[in-house]
């Protein structure tokens, strides 16, 4: 097995490294670190959500959508995942498909005016 800088260290070290790359707006590097971490701890929402955000910001929209759908399937009331899924679908030109997710996110946030 060939270990690189991106997958070296404990899960918490890789989580911090992924966040560091994300905060530095190096979204592709963040996705490389977080992708391996998500494979290792697939049940954790935090790394998967940050991975989806890294994919979104690096225009890997299908990958972002995939990760966000997993989160929403596991936790239908995860507000930020719903919002991001709606925005990801919109950015792909799929506004009609995005609408229910955006409306649900608004309701979860208590923003009933948009409903």
Secondary structure, 3 states (H helix, E strand, C coil): CCCCHHHCCCHHHHHHHHHHHHHCCCHHHHHHHHHHHHHHCCCCHHHHHHHHHHHHHCCCHHHHHHHHHHHHHHCCCCHHHHHHHHHHHHHCCCHHHHHHHHHHHHHHHCCHHHC
